[in-house]
Amino acid sequence: MSAFSKIVLAYSGGLDTSVILAWLIEHYHCEVITVTADLGQPEDLSGIEQKALATGASKAYVIDLKEEMARDFVFPMMRAAAIYEGRYLLGTSIARPIIARALVDIARKEGATAIAHGATGKGNDQVRFELSANALAPDITVVAPWREWDLMSRTALTDFAAKHGIPIPNEAKRYSMDANMLHTSFEGSELEDPGNEPDASCHQRCVPIEEAPDSPEIVSVRFQAGNPVAVNDETLSPYAVIEKLSCIAGRNGIGRLDMVENRFVGMKSRGVYEDPAGALLYALHRDLEGICMDREVLSIRDMLAVRYAQCVYNGFWFAPEREALQAFMDKSQETVTGTVKAKLYKGGVWPLARTSPYSLFSQDLATFEGGDYDHHDAAGFIRLNSLRLRMRAAVNEKLAKGE
């Protein structure tokens, strides 16, 4: 008798999850329900429900999570200015907790006692899915076929698909790819050797710099409490903001990254990422903070942003430390309201102007043309701040003399 009567599977419709669907039915002799999350990925999801049912699923859900992901996952992360290892904008990482939550929700609805994912035993995604699931529903079992079966190559997967009548694309994909509203990632093929340059085909969201327009494009983004709410004076929903900025930044070659990163599981991994909207928003958000945020709050936020990014990357979205960090991040963003205008050109973002009703910038204090600033105040300020330095100098003099 099977350990499970129903398993809810995260299903993309590709080779891996199609094989997993059939394998789960064959291996566990159970009902499998698929869940496909619409996260704004470029892929056409029409027909995916029919494909799942034809492969053996008892039910197939396609859930529109675009606005929810943008509002409840992407925007909180952006308010935190999270960036992993100084470069990666966490486009794949932030999608995993919302998919895990959807799997748990459907499992509860359908009375399933297990969920399954298609992440391999090498990567970060298995950790992200399972940590999220354990935080939300520790009573639900997580099945990871890549850690159980013996189908360890693309040839084995293709043979299994052929044997079970599972349709697969005629053309093999060059890369292992992940995509959502924020980004597209590329791994595999020539990218497995960090010494190789990416092939020209490794572009989806961002045009090559050489093909970007020869004239700059001007864009303005309005923020409210750290969240982008309007583009070029047009108020938009969270997802629509990301969608619009993705197009604008992408056509200007903004948001492309080629890096070797440290996976949570311990190995180094080389990937190419395209995150045009994220790269543009990160730059403009940071620029606006320059006039809206207190110096010490900004300094603490930047220190905590490193820890926050690790939480997202390592799969601890639903962990108490990320939730506690979020409370600080959101408090720090209360005055980050205003508009930034920037020039976009050949992969670069150059802020031109920024305004805010909560600006801490005082033209009267900063001007070179007089103002109310008393220059004599600086003498006492410098003397007090140099007190410990002068005391240390006296000690150094004794050390030098051997006293």
HELIX and SHEET records of a PDB file:
HELIX    1   1 LEU A   15  TYR A   28  1                                  14    
HELIX    2   2 ILE A   48  THR A   55  1                                   8    
HELIX    3   3 LYS A   66  MET A   69  1                                   4    
HELIX    4   4 ALA A   70  VAL A   74  3                                   5    
HELIX    5   5 PHE A   75  ARG A   79  1                                   5    
HELIX    6   6 ALA A   95  GLU A  110  1                                  16    
HELIX    7   7 ASP A  125  LEU A  136  1                                  12    
HELIX    8   8 PRO A  145  ARG A  147  5                                   3    
HELIX    9   9 ARG A  154  LYS A  163  1                                  10    
HELIX   10  10 SER A  189  GLU A  192  5                                   4    
HELIX   11  11 ILE A  209  GLU A  211  5                                   3    
HELIX   12  12 PRO A  238  ARG A  251  1                                  14    
HELIX   13  13 PRO A  276  CYS A  292  1                                  17    
HELIX   14  14 ARG A  295  ASN A  314  1                                  20    
HELIX   15  15 PRO A  320  SER A  332  1                                  13    
HELIX   16  16 GLN A  363  ALA A  366  1                                   4    
HELIX   17  17 ASP A  377  ASN A  385  1                                   9    
HELIX   18  18 LEU A  387  ALA A  400  1                                  14    
SHEET    1   A 5 LYS A  59  ASP A  64  0                                        
SHEET    2   A 5 GLU A  31  ASP A  38  1                                        
SHEET    3   A 5 LYS A   6  ALA A  10  1                                        
SHEET    4   A 5 ALA A 114  ALA A 116  1                                        
SHEET    5   A 5 THR A 141  VAL A 143  1                                        
SHEET    1   B 4 SER A 176  ALA A 179  0                                        
SHEET    2   B 4 THR A 184  GLU A 187 -1                                        
SHEET    3   B 4 LYS A 268  GLU A 274 -1                                        
SHEET    4   B 4 ARG A 256  ASN A 262 -1                                        
SHEET    1   C 5 GLU A 234  THR A 235  0                                        
SHEET    2   C 5 ASN A 227  VAL A 231 -1                                        
SHEET    3   C 5 GLU A 217  GLN A 224 -1                                        
SHEET    4   C 5 GLY A 338  TYR A 345 -1                                        
SHEET    5   C 5 GLY A 348  THR A 355 -1                                        
END                                                                             
